[in-house]
Amino acid sequence: MNVPFLDLKANYNSVKAEVNTAIQNVLDNTAYILGASVQNFEKDFAAAQQVKYCLGTSSGTDANHLVLWGLGIGPGDEVIMPANTFIATAWGATLCGATPVFVDCHPESYNIDVSKVEEKITLKTKAIVAVHLYGQSADLDPLREIAKKHNLFLVEDAAQAHLAEYRGKLIGGLTNAASFSYYPGKNLGAYGEGGAVTTNDELLFNKIKKLREHGQSQKYYHETLGHNYRMEGIQGAVLRVKLKYLNKWTDARRSVAAKYNEGLKSLKKVIIPKEMSYAKHVYHLYVIQLNDGSLEASNKLRDSLKNYLTENGVNVGLHYPIPLHLQECFKYLGYKKGDFPNSERNAGAGLSLPMFPEMTDEQINYVISRIKDFFNN
Ligand SMILES: *Cc1c(COP(=O)(O)O)cnc(C)c1O
């Protein structure tokens, strides 16, 4: 049996007729960039996330940049963020000319360790980026308190967390602004690149709307600097159709996770993901952590389980193999191995199992059985 890591084809097949019609409509109207399909999607997505404003963008990376750019982050500023995230979180800051400042993650939630944020604040700090990693909300209340105390912006990188909740409220509207990604493999995926910014702040919304389109509110009249970060019409149309099913797909992901949890919880060397008491996890990724004592031993165990599963047709992933503070591109920041032990463990001992809404019980059970075989032999 072969279990894919995710199955975009099965997902497409489940909405094929509707999506094809929506794409055809865009072609017939020749509204290839922004246009009605994007505006309608923005309205629907804002409603789905219970936030006032949404702006469709060319990618999640661009949305990260727009959020910090719109808040006025620039050269000389520092932006605090977790060390264990996808690189695009950091691009938000670097594209503004600012310096990313990394913080270790919490050992259980894998999200930014709120107890380690304040010690990183300097006179240059302007913002904190809370990443809702793997689809689980970061602990926003204490972060909001820290931000308020030190007069900082707090924003969310929600690229992996569509419809995730924090203390019963949908994320995306709980901070100054949030960025989403619609990369095809994300919980809500476009058929190309796409992203969004959400906010409840009307001034910020208007500012980012301008930045998204060449610093103009009227064609060829450029009031501020800007960029081309617009969403394509076809992506808006596709996303609007798929959004209708997102609740159902989220439930399906949660059900896959529950079955994995049940099947794996008795294994002593496997740490299953923990849904924190404050969070409703949407399982963009289902990441286990191997524990065999030291990080070296756990890393070895992780790699041999990874190889075993791969040989047996189970496609797995690493999210992410190198934490940001150890990436070549950030050598200039002067971090070293050992600076962030929880993030390094997350990178060295974590393993992402297949996770997608269309997963069958047969596929889930196959993955669980192969993992059990591995530990029994
Ligand atoms: C996917 C992702 C992004 C970037 O999104 P793109 O649409 O691929 O540019 C940013 N941050 C995180 C945490 C992501 O997972």
Boltz pocket constraint, residues with backbone or C-beta under 6 A from the ligand:
constraints:
  - pocket:
      binder: B
      contacts: [[A, 58], [A, 59], [A, 60], [A, 61], [A, 62], [A, 64], [A, 85], [A, 86], [A, 88], [A, 89], [A, 131], [A, 157], [A, 159], [A, 160], [A, 180], [A, 181], [A, 182], [A, 183], [A, 194], [A, 195]]
      max_distance: 6.0
